[in-house]
Amino acid sequence: MLKQSMATNATVLTLFALVTAGTLAVTQITTREPIERAIRAASAKALLEIIPLDRHSNDLLVDTYPIPKNFWSQLGLTQGGDINLARGKDGKISAVIIPAVAPDGYSGPIKMLVGVNRDGTIAGVRVTGHSETPGLGDKVELKKSDWILQFDGLSLKNPPSNEWKVQKDGGVFDQFTGATITPRAVVNEVHQVLEFVAQNHQKIFSAPVSKRAVEVENPEVEKSDETLPKAEQN
C-alpha cells in the first residue's frame, strides 16, 4: 500500500513538473518578442536623444562596429560592446555613439552612452544605468537635471585635457552640492571615450556598413560574405 502511494505521488509530481516546465516554456516564447521590442525601443530612444533622426539616414541600432577587446578596460566594459554608427545620405559616418561604464561611481558602476562627432566634439552624453543616491548622484540623469548637457560640443582640446576634472579637483566641470564622486566618475569616463575615439579615429569613421545593416536594408539578399563590403570579409 505504501509503495503504491509513493508511486502515485511520484507520478503526480512528475506530471506537475512537466506541466510547470511546459507553462514556463510557453511563457518565455510568447513574451520574448515583446521584451525584445521594448528593449529595442528603449535603446533607440537613448540613441536618438544623442543623434536625432535629421542627423542620420541609417538604422543606428543595426549599423554597428565592435569595440576591439584591448580597449574594453579603457571604456569600463567587461563584456565588450558595439559602436553605433550614424551615416549621412552620402553613406559617410558623421558621428558615433559609444557605450562606456564609469566603474567608480559612489554606489557602483555608471553606464552611459557618449556621442562623438567626426570633428571630435561631443554630440551628447546620456546615463543609461546607475545606483547613485536619489536626490544627489542621480542628477547625472537628464530627467533629474540638465547637468549632463554641459558636455555637448566639448572635445579633448576644449577644455584642455588637464581641465577635464570637476571644479573641486581644479577642473571646469560642476559638481553636485554634497556629491562629488558621481560627477567626477562621469567626467573621467567621458574623457576616456574621447581619448579612445582620438586613438582610433580613422578606423572608426571609415568602418564599413555592418553585416546586420546590410541584411536589414536588403532582406532579399542571401546572407553570405559576398553581401559584405570587402573590408569586412576575412
Order of alpha helices (4+ residues) and beta strands (2+ residues): alpha-beta-beta-beta-beta-beta-alpha-alpha-alpha
